[in-house]
Amino acid sequence: MPMTAPTTPTVKCPICDQPAVPEYKPFCSSRHRDRDLLQWLGEGYRIPGRPISQTGLDSAEDPD
């Protein structure tokens, strides 16, 4: 029985499901890589949670 090489799973672009290009992995192109970066920078990827109060870490008052 001939030995076969193990297959590596194909990484797919998270934007369009096309095969990833090694240069832009895990994306298929620089366009999709940049699109994902803009989502992060524009706070497009958020986890819903409770609203943050106006007073807290950003306030100018000294807590001590």
N, C-alpha and C positions, 0 to 999 in steps of 0.2 A: 504494500500500500504506500503510495507516494506521500511525502510530508508536504503540507501546505503551510505557507507563511501565515501567521496570525494577521487578521485584518485590523486596521486601526479605524476607530469610529470617525466618520466624516463630521467635521465641525461645520455647522451651518450658521450663516449670518442671522443674528437675532432680529434684524429689520425685515429681511425679505426671504429667508430660508434658502438662499442660494449657497453653494459651497464657499467656505471662507478661503481667502487668498492669504498665503503665509505672510506676506508683507503687511497686511492689515488685520490679521487674525485678532479677534474672532469675526471680523467683518469681511465683506466681499469686495469693498472698495473704499477709497479714501472719503468719498462722498457720504457713505453710510457711517463711517467712523466719525466724521465731523458732525453729522446729524446727531449721533448719540452724545457727543461731547456737548453740543448746544443744549440738548435736553437736560444734562446734568447742570450746566452753568445757569440755565434759566429756571432751575428748580422744578423741572417737569417730572422728575422722579421723586415723589414725596410719599411718605407714609402718613395716613390720616391719624390724627390724635387730638388730644384736648387742646383748646386754645391756650396760648402762652399769656400770662398776665403781663400788664404793662410795667409793673415794678418787678425788679429781679436783678439778674446779672448785668443788664445793660444800664441800670439806673446810676445816676451820678452820686447818689447818697452812699456814704460809708456805712456798712452794716454794723460796725463796732461802735 
